[in-house]
Every structure is written in C-alpha cells, then in structure tokens.
C-alpha cells in the first residue's frame, strides 16, 4: 500500500520548500507517490515537479474561489495511476511536512483504513454568505471542513463517482465560492460515510491570526511564538502531519528540528496488520497460516505446562490476533476529455 501526495500548485508553480519535501519523501520512497495539478506546465521550472505533473487532460480551470474540479481530477488520476494508493493527501505549494518520515509511516500503518479531516456545522451565516451555496440545501448539509486533508481510497472512489454523476446538489455547491471547504463533507454525509471519518486535523493551520479574511496566518520569520504554536499543536493533535501556510523565507532549521524528532512508539499489532494488508494474496495467505500455526503451538505449550506443573487454570492468557484486508473499489477509469467511467467491486 502507498500514499499519494496530491499537490495543487499555481501562480509561481513551485513548492515553497521543495528541497525539504524531496529529502523527507526519500526516506519513504517505497511508500509515496507524488502528483501535481498545475495551471500552466510551461511555468514549471523544477524538473522534479515536471516529472510528477499529471497529464494535461486532467487539468481543470481553477480560481481562488473555485478549485474543486482540480481536487476531483488529481484524485481521479492518482486513484488510477497506482492501485496501491490507499491514502490521498491533499496539499498546496505552501504546505510542508512537520513530522518525521518514520512518524508518518507509523501513522499510515495505523490509520490507512481511515479518512482524516476536521468537519463541523457551517460556522458562517449560510443565508448571508454565499459560500458553497449552502442556503439552497437542507440544514443537515450545512457543513464545513478543512480545505486540505487525507482521504482513504474507498472515500476517493465515492467522492469522484459522486462528482461525475452530474448530481444537482454537487453542481449547486460547486457554483458557490470556497466549495472545497464543504463539498467533501457534504458528499460523504449524503453517502452515509461522514460519521466514519476521523474528525481530526491532519494539516496544522493557525486560524487565530488571519493573513486575510479567508486565509490563515503565514509562517514566515520563525518567531518564538511560531515555534511555540507548532509545539503545542503537535502535542494536542496526534494526527497532524503537515504545516500550512509556510513562506519560502521560513527558516529551514526550524522545520528540520521538528522533522528530526523521534517518532512515538507504535503498537506491534498495527505494524503486523499493515504488512499483512500490504502483501500479495499468496504472501498474505502464508503469513495468516503461520499465524494460525503459532497460535496452535501456543495452545500446545500452554496445556503442556498446565498438565505438568498444574498452573494456568481459570481465565488464560493465550494471545490471539486477527487481521483484515480492506476491501473496496478496484477500478475507476476517468479522462477529463471524456467524462465517463466504469467501476467494478465498488
């Protein structure tokens, strides 16, 4: 299984901290695929970004207030490009990693079956503010969420399929401004899946100090206040993996200090379950058979010592583990030039 890092870039067509990203990704090169949605391929100067730019047929016209088509297209492409992609992390040019590569790997091992984003009831007056056209929807769909998040493969399939179904509600929401901060919660709620999302923040953002009426604080100088905010945020939010918005001038040494922090310990059962799910069918069957044999061996040893030494009566301590391989969509075909798709095993 793998992680798809899905970047949406525009304006200067750069990553503000490309060198940080490249070094960080290299530590998990076996785990990570990288994709870029852009506006103008000719404006991209970095060869590294060009190599990972999605085909022009998937490029959607976007503005600051209307960016949802770019989300859907890059998710669709990444879904098809590698069927092993299980997590899809939505990112901007001003995002940076804020935890160590090992910590990121551990989080993926533990939560690859989950989508992670904070959502709640709309915090604006939907009748006075046209954001996402929520005034046209019933109250249960008056939802908002963080604009940058992590989706599991099954939820990507659901959202892309919903978007391509020409649903009237989806179209109405996207016609409103900043729909990317509502539409994914609305789609998953309509599909009865929102309650299963981990309602947590995967991307650290400082909304207490706004840089504009619609944009959060920009980390630029690396003040003591900035460092304290990052420290506190990481202590409180255990699912946080990325920091936004980060200016190119933000000190690299501060980011490096956080990225080099040791990863918290992870339960061995989470690691075992991850590797079971990552294996091919034959390897998985072998490991599961080995697990059963180990369990039976444990029973034999337990009853042997119980009969010889007479201990172990009552509720025993024999261990048992289980694993499951996530099922879900296996194929989704979509080209922006021909908005048709076919599915199997949805």
C-alpha positions in Angstrom: 0.0 0.0 0.0 1.1 3.5 -0.7 0.4 7.2 -0.1 -0.5 9.7 -2.9 0.7 13.2 -2.1 -1.6 15.3 -4.3 -0.3 18.9 -4.7 -2.3 21.7 -6.3 0.0 24.5 -7.4 -0.5 27.7 -9.3 0.9 31.3 -9.6 4.7 30.6 -9.5 4.3 26.9 -10.0 6.8 26.0 -7.2 6.9 24.2 -3.9 7.9 26.8 -1.3 10.1 24.2 0.4 10.8 21.7 -2.4 14.2 20.7 -1.0 12.6 19.8 2.3 9.9 17.8 0.6 12.4 15.8 -1.5 14.6 14.8 1.4 11.6 13.9 3.5 10.0 11.8 0.8 13.2 10.0 0.0 13.1 8.3 3.4 9.8 6.7 2.4 10.4 6.4 -1.3 8.9 2.9 -1.2 5.7 4.2 0.3 5.0 7.5 -1.5 3.8 8.6 -4.9 3.7 12.4 -5.8 1.3 14.2 -8.2 1.0 17.8 -9.2 -2.0 19.6 -10.6 -0.9 22.9 -12.2 -2.2 25.7 -14.3 0.5 26.1 -16.9 3.0 23.4 -17.5 5.4 25.8 -19.2 5.7 27.8 -16.0 7.1 24.9 -14.1 10.9 25.3 -13.7 11.6 22.3 -11.4 12.4 19.1 -13.3 11.4 17.1 -10.2 7.9 18.7 -10.3 7.6 18.3 -14.1 8.3 14.5 -13.8 5.4 14.2 -11.4 2.9 16.6 -13.2 -0.4 14.9 -14.1 -1.3 14.7 -17.8 -2.8 17.9 -19.3 -6.1 16.1 -20.0 -6.7 16.1 -16.2 -6.0 19.8 -15.7 -9.1 21.8 -14.7 -9.5 25.5 -14.8 -9.4 26.9 -11.3 -9.7 30.2 -9.4 -9.1 31.1 -5.8 -12.8 30.5 -5.0 -13.4 27.6 -7.4 -10.9 24.8 -7.1 -13.0 21.6 -6.6 -12.5 20.3 -10.2 -8.8 20.3 -9.6 -9.3 18.1 -6.5 -11.5 15.7 -8.3 -9.2 15.4 -11.3 -6.0 14.9 -9.4 -7.7 12.4 -7.1 -9.1 10.5 -10.1 -5.7 10.4 -11.8 -3.8 9.2 -8.6 -6.5 6.6 -8.0 -5.9 5.1 -11.4 -2.2 5.6 -11.7 -1.3 3.2 -8.9 -4.0 0.8 -7.5 -1.8 0.5 -4.4 -2.5 4.2 -3.4 -4.5 3.9 -0.2 -4.1 7.4 1.4 -4.6 10.6 -0.7 -3.1 13.7 1.0 -4.3 17.0 -0.5 -1.6 19.6 -0.3 -0.7 23.1 -1.6 2.6 24.8 -2.6 2.8 26.3 0.8 2.5 23.0 2.8 5.5 21.3 4.4 5.9 18.1 6.4 6.1 18.7 10.1 6.7 15.2 11.5 9.5 12.7 10.9 9.3 10.2 7.9 9.1 7.4 10.4 6.3 9.0 12.3 4.4 9.5 9.0 5.0 5.8 8.2 3.7 4.8 11.6 0.5 6.9 11.2 -0.1 5.3 7.8 0.4 1.8 9.3 -2.2 2.5 12.0 -4.8 4.5 10.1 -4.6 3.5 6.4 -8.3 2.5 6.7 -9.4 6.0 7.7 -10.0 9.3 6.1 -8.8 12.2 8.3 -10.2 15.7 8.2 -11.9 18.1 10.7 -15.5 18.9 9.8 -18.4 20.6 11.6 -21.5 22.6 11.1 -21.0 25.7 8.9 -19.6 28.4 11.1 -20.9 31.2 8.8 -24.4 32.5 8.3 -25.4 30.5 5.3 -28.2 32.9 4.4 -26.0 36.0 4.2 -22.8 34.3 2.9 -22.9 32.5 -0.4 -20.1 30.1 0.4 -20.8 26.7 -1.2 -24.4 27.9 -1.8 -25.4 26.1 1.4 -28.6 28.2 1.7 -30.0 26.1 -1.1 -29.5 22.9 0.9 -31.4 21.4 3.9 -29.8 22.1 7.3 -28.2 18.7 7.7 -25.9 19.6 4.8 -24.8 22.9 6.2 -21.3 21.6 6.7 -17.8 22.9 6.5 -14.4 21.2 6.7 -10.6 21.9 6.5 -9.7 22.5 2.8 -6.7 20.2 2.9 -7.0 16.7 4.3 -6.4 13.0 3.9 -8.8 10.6 2.2 -8.7 6.8 2.1 -9.0 5.0 -1.2 -12.6 4.0 -0.7 -13.7 7.6 0.0 -11.8 8.9 -3.0 -13.8 6.4 -5.1 -17.1 7.5 -3.5 -16.4 11.2 -4.0 -15.1 11.0 -7.6 -18.1 8.8 -8.5 -20.5 11.3 -6.9 -18.9 14.2 -8.6 -19.1 12.5 -12.0 -22.7 11.5 -11.6 -23.8 15.1 -12.5 -25.6 15.3 -9.2 -27.6 18.5 -9.0 -26.6 19.1 -5.3 -22.9 18.7 -6.1 -23.3 21.2 -9.0 -25.1 23.7 -6.9 -22.5 23.5 -4.1 -19.6 23.9 -6.5 -21.1 27.0 -8.0 -20.7 28.7 -4.7 -17.4 30.1 -3.6 -14.9 28.1 -1.5 -16.8 24.9 -2.1 -13.7 22.9 -1.4 -14.3 23.7 2.3 -17.7 22.0 2.3 -18.3 19.7 -0.6 -16.3 16.6 0.6 -18.2 16.5 3.9 -21.5 17.0 2.1 -20.8 14.2 -0.4 -19.7 11.7 2.4 -22.6 12.7 4.6 -25.0 12.1 1.7 -23.4 8.7 1.2 -23.7 7.9 4.9 -19.9 7.8 5.4 -19.1 11.0 7.2 -19.6 9.5 10.6 -16.7 7.1 9.9 -14.2 9.9 9.1 -11.7 10.7 11.8 -12.7 14.2 12.7 -9.2 15.4 13.4 -6.7 17.9 11.8 -4.1 16.4 9.5 -2.8 19.8 8.5 -1.7 22.3 11.1 -3.0 25.8 10.4 -3.1 28.9 12.5 -6.6 30.5 12.1 -6.2 32.6 15.2 -4.0 35.1 13.3 -5.6 35.6 9.8 -3.5 36.9 6.9 -6.7 37.9 5.1 -10.5 37.5 5.7 -10.3 34.0 4.1 -6.7 32.9 4.6 -4.8 31.7 7.7 -1.6 33.0 9.2 1.6 32.7 7.1 4.6 31.3 8.9 7.5 33.4 7.6 10.0 34.6 10.2 10.1 31.6 12.6 9.5 33.6 15.8 9.4 32.0 19.3 5.6 32.4 19.0 5.6 30.4 15.8 7.7 27.6 17.4 5.5 27.5 20.5 2.4 27.3 18.3 3.8 24.3 16.4 4.9 22.6 19.5 1.5 23.0 21.2 -0.4 22.0 18.1 1.6 18.8 17.7 1.1 17.9 21.4 -2.6 18.3 21.1 -3.3 16.9 17.6 -1.8 13.4 17.2 -3.0 13.0 13.6 -1.2 16.2 12.3 1.4 15.5 9.5 1.7 18.8 7.6 2.0 22.5 8.3 0.5 25.3 6.2 0.9 28.1 5.2 4.7 28.3 5.1 6.6 31.1 3.3 9.8 30.3 1.4 11.7 32.5 3.9 10.6 30.4 6.9 13.9 29.1 8.5 14.7 25.6 7.3 16.5 24.8 10.6 13.2 25.1 12.5 11.4 22.7 10.1 14.4 20.3 10.3 14.3 20.3 14.0 10.6 19.2 14.0 11.2 16.7 11.2 14.0 15.0 13.1 12.0 14.5 16.3 11.9 10.8 17.2 8.6 9.1 16.3 6.3 8.0 19.1 6.2 4.2 19.7 3.7 2.2 17.7 1.9 -0.9 18.7 3.3 -4.1 17.1 -0.1 -5.3 16.1 -0.6 -2.2 14.0 2.7 -2.9 12.2 1.8 -6.6 11.7 -1.7 -5.7 10.3 -0.2 -3.1 7.9 2.3 -5.6 6.5 -0.4 -8.3 6.1 -2.6 -5.8 4.2 0.4 -4.8 2.1 1.2 -8.3 0.9 0.1 -10.0 -2.2 -2.5 -12.8 -1.9 0.0 -15.6 -1.6 2.2 -14.0 0.9 -0.8 -12.9 3.0 -2.1 -16.4 3.0 1.3 -17.7 4.1 1.5 -15.2 6.9 -2.0 -15.9 8.1 -1.3 -19.7 8.0 1.9 -19.1 10.0 -0.2 -17.0 12.5 -2.6 -19.9 13.0 0.2 -22.4 13.5 1.8 -20.1 16.0 -1.5 -19.9 17.9 -1.8 -23.7 17.9 1.7 -24.0 19.1 1.0 -21.6 21.9 -2.0 -23.7 22.9 0.1 -26.9 23.0 2.7 -25.3 25.1 0.1 -23.8 27.5 -1.7 -27.1 28.1 1.6 -29.0 28.4 2.9 -26.7 31.2 -0.6 -26.8 32.8 -0.6 -30.6 32.9 3.0 -30.9 34.1 3.2 -28.1 36.6 -0.5 -27.6 37.4 -0.8 -23.9 36.7 -2.8 -21.8 34.4 -6.3 -22.8 35.5 -9.0 -20.2 35.1 -9.0 -17.5 32.5 -5.9 -18.0 30.4 -3.6 -15.5 28.8 -3.4 -17.1 25.4 -3.0 -14.4 22.8 -4.9 -14.2 19.6 -4.5 -11.7 16.8 -6.5 -11.0 13.7 -6.1 -9.1 10.6 -8.3 -7.9 7.7 -7.5 -6.8 4.3 -9.5 -3.8 3.4 -11.9 -4.3 0.5 -13.0 -1.6 -1.8 -13.0 -0.3 -5.3 -10.5 -1.8 -7.7 -11.0 0.2 -10.9 -12.1 3.7 -11.7 -11.5 5.0 -15.2 -11.9 8.7 -15.9 -10.5 11.1 -18.5 -11.5 14.7 -18.4 -11.8 14.8 -22.2 -14.4 12.0 -21.9 -16.3 12.2 -18.6 -17.3 8.6 -18.4 -16.2 6.0 -16.0 -16.6 2.3 -15.2 -16.3 0.6 -11.9 -16.1 -2.9 -10.5 -16.1 -4.1 -6.9 -17.4 -0.7 -5.7 
